[in-house]
Amino acid sequence: MAQATANANAHHSAGNSRGAIDAAEPKKSRRTVRRLIRHKSAMLGLSVLIVLIIVALFAPLIAPEDPIQISRDVMQPPSRSHLMGTDNLGRDVFSRVVYGARISMQMGFIAVAIAASIGTLIGVVAGTYGGIVDGVFMRFIDALMALPGILLALTVAATLGPGLYNAMIAVGVAWIPSFARIVRSSVLQIKETTYVEAARASGASDLRLIMRHILPNAMAAVLVLASLGVATAILVGAALSFLGVGASPPTAEWGIMLSDGRPYMRSAWWIMAFPGLAITVTVLGANLVGDGLRDVLDPRMGSR
């Protein structure tokens, strides 16, 4: 009788805990959005990314010329007819920069999606189950982290061969360890909280614990790392193309444009300057968003 009463109390307590958490979630989400909107640097970075996404989506309407069309107007400086000049093959640099935004946005978001999905899965499973499972997964992650991210991406890209989508996979693989370690660390903290213990006491399965309680509460770290990862993915993707193992010419890609303009850095500075500026602005915008998300989602700041 006493045991039955104790079990009933545990179930009732778990139910109350879940109800309180569910009721608090919308308020917490609205408060987070309001704080993010008030974060000036995050909004500046978000504005930059929105503009770049619009440029990428409407590149055919914005670019005045075909980005791979060769002409006789070789290495013309910026003018009214060519806002950013032309390159060594007479191609319009402005059109190539505009189309390059489409390639770079794809690189950033697809690579981060690959890294976040695989890394989060590894981190959640390792952190939730621990023991041998944790040991096996983390030794695999440690092996990947033996190489710096750029070298790991370069190794994977060289193995897969040149190509835009191979470069996306390479950059994504290079970022898997970061997501796995961050998510695992968050899961280890989350699974010791009162509401997870209450859900476990009520008989919730491991899958329900992960999907209902652990994963949603680990998403804050994933979002912050993903926003910062977009910047790094774009930068590394451009580096791979610059080194000849990423996108292949004559693709309008910022890294390729830097490589094409390198021999003419003094005589035709604009060939390198404008794609370099585009990379800088894009990376800065993504980093500002990432820093803003980190400030807003930091629980220590939330308690102030």
C-alpha positions in Angstrom: 0.0 0.0 0.0 2.8 2.4 1.0 4.7 1.5 -2.2 1.7 2.2 -4.4 1.1 5.5 -2.7 4.8 6.5 -3.3 4.5 5.5 -6.9 1.3 7.5 -7.3 3.0 10.5 -5.7 6.0 10.2 -8.1 3.7 10.0 -11.1 1.7 13.0 -9.9 4.9 15.0 -9.2 6.3 14.1 -12.7 3.0 15.2 -14.3 3.0 18.5 -12.4 6.7 19.1 -13.4 5.9 18.4 -17.1 2.9 20.6 -17.0 4.8 23.5 -15.4 7.6 23.1 -18.0 5.2 23.0 -20.9 3.4 26.1 -19.7 6.7 28.0 -19.2 8.1 27.2 -22.6 6.1 29.7 -24.7 6.9 32.5 -22.2 10.6 31.6 -22.3 10.6 31.5 -26.1 8.9 34.9 -26.4 11.3 36.4 -23.9 14.2 35.0 -25.8 13.0 36.5 -29.1 12.4 39.9 -27.5 16.0 39.9 -26.1 17.4 38.9 -29.5 15.5 41.8 -31.2 16.9 44.2 -28.7 20.5 43.0 -29.4 21.8 45.6 -31.9 24.8 43.7 -33.2 22.7 40.5 -33.7 20.1 42.5 -35.7 22.9 44.1 -37.7 24.3 40.7 -38.5 20.9 39.2 -39.3 20.2 42.2 -41.6 23.4 41.5 -43.5 22.6 37.8 -43.9 19.0 38.6 -45.0 20.3 40.9 -47.7 22.8 38.3 -48.9 20.1 35.6 -49.0 17.9 37.9 -51.1 20.9 38.5 -53.4 21.5 34.8 -53.7 17.8 34.0 -54.4 17.4 36.7 -57.0 20.9 36.6 -58.5 19.6 36.2 -62.1 17.6 39.4 -61.7 20.3 41.4 -60.0 23.4 40.4 -62.0 23.6 42.5 -65.2 25.6 39.8 -67.1 26.2 36.1 -67.3 28.8 35.4 -64.7 30.8 33.0 -66.9 30.4 35.0 -70.2 33.9 35.9 -71.6 34.3 39.2 -73.4 37.1 41.3 -74.9 36.8 43.9 -72.1 39.7 42.3 -70.2 40.7 43.7 -66.7 38.6 46.9 -67.0 38.5 48.9 -63.8 35.2 49.7 -62.0 33.0 51.9 -64.1 29.4 52.6 -64.9 29.3 49.7 -67.4 31.0 47.4 -65.0 30.4 48.4 -61.4 33.2 46.2 -60.1 35.3 46.0 -63.2 36.1 42.9 -65.2 38.6 40.0 -64.7 41.3 38.6 -66.8 38.8 36.9 -69.1 36.5 39.9 -69.4 33.9 38.5 -67.1 31.9 41.0 -65.1 33.1 40.9 -61.5 29.9 42.3 -60.0 27.8 39.5 -61.7 30.3 36.9 -60.4 30.2 38.3 -56.9 26.4 38.2 -56.9 26.2 34.6 -58.2 29.0 33.8 -55.7 26.7 34.7 -52.9 24.4 31.8 -54.0 27.3 29.3 -53.9 28.6 30.6 -50.5 25.2 30.5 -48.9 24.7 27.0 -50.0 28.1 26.1 -48.7 27.5 27.6 -45.3 24.0 26.2 -44.7 24.4 22.8 -46.2 27.8 22.1 -44.5 26.4 23.2 -41.1 23.3 21.1 -41.6 25.5 18.0 -42.2 27.6 18.8 -39.2 24.7 19.7 -36.9 22.6 16.6 -37.7 25.4 14.1 -37.4 27.2 15.8 -34.6 24.0 16.3 -32.6 23.0 12.7 -33.0 26.4 11.5 -31.7 26.4 14.0 -28.8 22.9 13.1 -27.7 23.5 9.3 -27.8 26.9 9.5 -26.2 25.7 11.8 -23.4 22.5 10.0 -22.7 23.8 6.4 -22.6 27.3 7.0 -21.3 29.6 4.0 -20.6 30.9 2.0 -23.5 28.7 3.9 -26.0 30.1 7.2 -24.8 33.6 5.9 -24.9 33.4 4.6 -28.5 31.8 7.7 -29.9 34.1 10.1 -28.1 37.2 8.2 -29.2 36.0 8.6 -32.8 35.5 12.3 -32.2 38.9 12.6 -30.6 40.4 10.9 -33.7 38.7 13.5 -36.0 39.9 16.3 -33.8 43.5 15.2 -34.1 43.6 17.4 -37.2 42.7 21.1 -37.2 39.4 21.7 -39.0 40.8 23.2 -42.1 43.3 20.3 -42.5 40.5 17.8 -41.9 38.3 19.5 -44.5 41.2 19.6 -46.9 41.9 15.9 -46.4 38.3 14.9 -46.9 38.0 17.1 -50.0 41.2 15.7 -51.5 39.9 12.2 -50.9 36.5 12.8 -52.4 37.9 14.9 -55.3 37.2 18.4 -56.4 33.6 19.6 -56.7 31.2 21.9 -54.9 29.1 19.2 -53.2 32.2 17.3 -52.2 33.5 20.5 -50.6 30.2 20.9 -48.7 30.6 17.3 -47.4 34.2 18.0 -46.4 33.4 21.1 -44.5 30.5 19.4 -42.8 32.6 16.5 -41.7 35.2 18.9 -40.3 32.6 20.5 -38.0 31.1 17.3 -36.7 33.5 17.0 -33.7 32.6 20.5 -32.5 28.8 19.8 -32.5 29.3 16.4 -30.9 31.4 17.6 -28.0 29.2 20.7 -27.3 25.9 18.7 -27.4 27.4 15.9 -25.3 28.4 18.4 -22.7 24.9 20.0 -22.6 23.3 16.5 -22.4 25.4 15.5 -19.4 24.1 18.6 -17.6 20.5 18.3 -18.8 20.0 14.6 -17.9 20.8 15.4 -14.2 18.1 18.1 -13.9 14.9 17.6 -11.8 12.5 17.5 -14.7 14.4 14.8 -16.5 14.7 12.7 -13.3 10.9 13.2 -12.8 10.2 12.0 -16.3 12.4 9.0 -15.9 10.7 8.2 -12.6 7.3 8.3 -14.3 8.5 5.6 -16.7 9.4 7.6 -19.8 11.4 5.7 -22.4 14.8 6.7 -23.4 13.5 7.9 -26.8 10.8 10.0 -25.1 13.4 11.5 -22.7 15.6 12.4 -25.6 12.9 13.8 -27.9 10.8 15.5 -25.3 13.3 16.8 -22.7 17.0 16.4 -23.6 17.2 17.4 -27.3 15.0 20.5 -27.0 17.0 21.9 -24.1 20.3 21.2 -25.9 19.2 23.1 -29.0 20.4 26.5 -27.6 24.0 25.3 -27.8 23.3 23.9 -31.3 21.8 27.1 -32.6 24.8 29.2 -31.3 27.3 26.9 -32.8 25.4 26.6 -36.1 25.3 30.4 -36.6 29.0 30.6 -35.9 29.6 27.5 -38.0 28.0 29.1 -41.1 30.7 31.8 -41.0 33.5 29.3 -40.7 32.0 27.0 -43.4 31.8 29.9 -45.9 35.4 30.8 -45.1 36.7 27.2 -45.3 34.7 26.5 -48.4 36.3 29.6 -50.1 39.7 28.4 -48.9 39.1 24.9 -50.5 38.1 26.5 -53.8 41.1 28.8 -53.6 43.4 25.8 -53.2 41.7 24.0 -56.1 39.9 21.2 -54.2 36.5 22.9 -53.9 34.2 24.3 -56.6 35.7 24.0 -60.1 36.2 26.9 -62.6 34.5 28.6 -64.3 32.0 28.6 -61.4 31.3 32.0 -59.9 32.6 31.3 -56.4 34.4 33.7 -54.2 37.3 31.5 -53.5 37.8 30.8 -57.2 37.7 34.5 -57.8 40.4 35.1 -55.3 42.5 32.5 -56.9 41.9 33.9 -60.4 42.8 37.4 -59.3 46.0 36.5 -57.4 48.4 36.9 -60.3 46.9 40.4 -61.0 46.8 41.7 -57.5 48.8 44.8 -58.3 47.6 45.5 -61.8 43.9 44.7 -61.3 43.2 44.9 -57.6 39.4 44.8 -58.0 39.4 41.2 -59.1 40.5 40.1 -55.6 39.2 43.0 -53.6 35.5 42.6 -54.2 35.1 38.9 -53.6 37.4 39.3 -50.5 35.1 42.0 -49.3 32.1 39.9 -49.9 33.6 37.0 -47.8 34.5 39.5 -45.0 31.0 41.0 -44.8 29.3 37.6 -44.9 31.5 36.1 -42.2 31.1 39.2 -40.0 27.3 39.1 -40.3 27.2 35.4 -39.4 29.5 36.0 -36.4 27.4 38.9 -35.2 24.3 36.7 -35.2 26.2 33.9 -33.4 27.5 36.2 -30.8 24.1 37.7 -30.2 22.5 34.2 -29.9 25.2 33.3 -27.4 24.5 36.4 -25.3 20.7 35.8 -25.4 20.7 32.1 -24.8 23.4 32.2 -22.1 21.6 31.1 -18.9 23.9 33.2 -16.7 22.7 36.3 -18.6 19.1 35.2 -18.5 19.2 35.3 -14.7 20.3 38.9 -14.5 
